[in-house]
Amino acid sequence: HRLSAAEIEAGLRATGAVILLTSDTYAGTLAEIDWHTLSVQTIIWTSAPVDLPVKEHGAWDSLLAEAAPSAPEPPRPAPSSYLQGFATSGTTGRTKAVLHSHRNVWVHSFATIQALELSPDDDHCWGHFGPMYHVGDAAFVWIALLLGARHVFHENQLQFDEVAKLLSEERVTIVKLVPSMLQLLCGSVSIGALQFPDLRWI
């Protein structure tokens, strides 16, 4: 609901998505998209369908009705299998807890280490300046511990000029930032003189 038609279109194009799940709440925005240039073949509606130039339209309720009613519900993980839990209000403003199992964290951490080609032989310093998101920084803390990296924090990440100084002085190599924070840093004149020679990943 926060994205413009152009942003949604760019996301669909970048992912090569062939199915979109949506509702008529977004009818006005969806009508502005140039569907002929996208890979989307099917739109599944959680509401009444909207006339859009896409090959197939389906209903979410009918898909649920077709699901095998006798299919067993997957077992819930035992409480002992959880490694961490994060409370978040997310994008809804309603508080909820997000639980991560040992396996979730293990797979995410080692996949990230491999994808970023990180090594315990590297002299890493990880900066944690955004809110501690339940997916991003949660795994990053474990990854940095596995690699033996240093951690640096700032008590108020909204003081972006001080965060920038800390990034420079502590020779941070990897940092996770929320987009609004990155925008403030990039647009700041006051940090233009700072150097970040060790920064490898944002």
N, C-alpha and C positions, 0 to 999 in steps of 0.2 A: 504493500500500500504506500510505501515511501518512494518507490521508483517511478520515474517518468517512462513514457512509452519508448523513448529512444534507449533508455538504460535497459529496459526489459528486452528490447529487440537485440541489443548488443550482447546481452547475456545468453539469449537463446542461440544467437549466431556463433558465439564463442564455444558453447558446449556442444553444438550440433544436435541439440535435443530433438527427438521425434515425437514425444508425447508431452503434453502440458496438462496439468491438473489445476483447475481454476474455478471461479464462480462468476455469476453475473454482477457481483460487486465491482468487478474491474472492467465492465463492458465498455465504458467510455475510453479507458486507457488502451484496451485491446483493439478497439476499432481504429486506433491511430497507427497500428503496427503494419508494416509492409510484409504480409505473410508470404507473398510469392517469392521472396528472397531468402526464406528460412527453410530449415529441414523439417519443421513440425508437420506431421501427417495427421495426428489425432489430438483432439482436445477432449478431455474428460471433465464433465461439469458436475459440481456438487450442488448445482441449482438448475434452474431452467436454462436450456442452451441459448446461446446468442449466435446470430447469423454472422459467421466469419468465413472467409475464403480458405478453409482448410478441408482436406479430403474427408476425414471422418470425425463425427461427434458422438460421444458416448455419455452415459449417465453413471455417476459414481454408485448410486443406489443399486442399479442393475448389476454392476460388477460385484457388489457385496452379496446380492441375492444368489448369484451364480457360484459363489464360493462354497466349497463342500461343507455342509453344516456339521459333519461328523469329524472334521479335521481337529485333532487334539491341539489344545493350546500349549505353546512351548512352555516348559517349566521355568519358573522364575529363579534367578540365581540365588543361592544361599547367601544370607547376610555376610558370612565370612569370606565370600569371594570378592567383596568390594574393597577397593584400595583407598578410595577417597570419595568425598561428596562435596559438592559446591552448591551453595544457595545463590539463586539469581532471580532477578525479576525479568530478565530477558527483554524482549521487545513488547511484551504484553503488559508489563507493569504488575503482574501477579506473581507473588513469590512462589518459587518451586525449588525442589532439590534435584540436582543432576548427579547421578551416581556413576562412578567409573569402576569397572571390575579390574582385577589384576591383569586379566588378559587384554582388555581394552587398552590399558595404559602401556603394557608391554609391547603390543603390536604397533600402536601409534608411535611410541618412542623410537623403537628400532627402525620403523619405516622412515621416520623423519631423519634419523641419523644417516641412513643409507641415501635418502633423496638429496640431502644437503652435503653429502660426502664429508661428514664430520669425523674427526678422529681424536682419541684421547691424547695423541701426540701433539695436537695443536694447543697453543696457549690461549684458551678462550676465556672471555669475560662476558657474561650474559647480563644485559640490562632489563629489569622488569619495571616498567613505568606506567603501563595501562592498568585498568581494573583487572583483577585476576580472573580472567574469563575461564569458564569451565572446560573449554576445549583447547584453547591456545596456550596460555601460560601454564595451565595444569600440566600438560605434557612437557612444556619447555623446562619446568623446574626439575622434573625427573631426568630429562635428557642431559641437562647440565650437570646434575649429580652423577649420572653414569659416566660422563666424560671427564669428571674432575674439574669442571670449570669454576671460575670465581663467579659470584653473584653480586650485583649492586642494585640498590633500590633507592627511591626517593620518596619522602613522606607525603609529598603533594605533587602528583604528576601534572596538575594543571599549571604549575609554575614552569612552563615549557622552556624558558630561558635557562633556568637552573638545571633542568634535566639535560639540556644540550651541553652545558658545561661539564656535567658529570659524565656524559657519554664521551666527551673529549678527554677529560682528565684521567678517567679510569681506563681509557683505551678499550672501550667496549667493542666486542667483535660481532655480537648478535643481539638484536633488540626486537621486542614485539611491541608495536604501537597501535593504538586505535587510529582509524583514518583521520579523525578530527585533530588529533595530536600531531600527526605527521604533517597535516596541512598548516597548522600553526608554526611548526618548526621550519617548514620550507618557505613560508611567507614572512619570516621574521628577519628584519634588518639587523637586529642586535646580535644575532649569532653568525652573521656573515663572515666574521674574522676567525671563527673557530675552525679547527682542522679535525678530521675524523679518519686518520690514516689506517686504523685497524678495523674499521667497520666493514664487515663482509656481507651481513644479511640484515634486512629490515623486514 
